[in-house]
Amino acid sequence: MTVVFYAGHKIEVHVSILTGKKKIAYDDKEVYPKRSLIASVHVFHVTEEGEDTEYKVQSAFRWHRLSARVRIWRNGEIIYVDK
């Protein structure tokens, strides 16, 4: 599971290699429950300090490491890339 704290908010991304289930939560509220064994991008909008904020979460499987690669953008600016 990937947990990112940014601008006072928590973003959790959980990707199951075995089942393909992907779960994205923003401040402990689930915003994306789905199954997929391919790369996916999910966009969601929230209000932060009275402003509409767009988050984009990309996840893809890395079969050679049996893990997932996660990238997160906030209003078009990359805020997290796993290595």
CORPE-V965260 format. One line per field, one symbol per residue. phi: phi as a letter, one per 40 degrees, with the letter a starting at -180 (. if undefined). psi: psi as a letter, one per 40 degrees, with the letter a starting at -180 (. if undefined). burial: # if it has 24 or more other ideal C-beta (glycine too) atoms within 12 Angstrom, else .. A space follows every 50 residues. Layout:
phi = ???
psi = ???
burial = ???
This chain:
phi = .bbbbafgbbbbbbbcccbgcbbbbbfgbcbabababbcabbbbbbbbfg bcbbbbbbbacbccbfabcbbbbbfgbcbabcb
psi = ihhhhhfeihhhhhhhddeehhhhihfehhehhihheiiihhhihihhfe ihhhihhhiiigdeefaihhihihfehhehhi.
burial = .#.#....#.#####......#####....##.......#.#.#.#.... ..#.#######......#######....##...
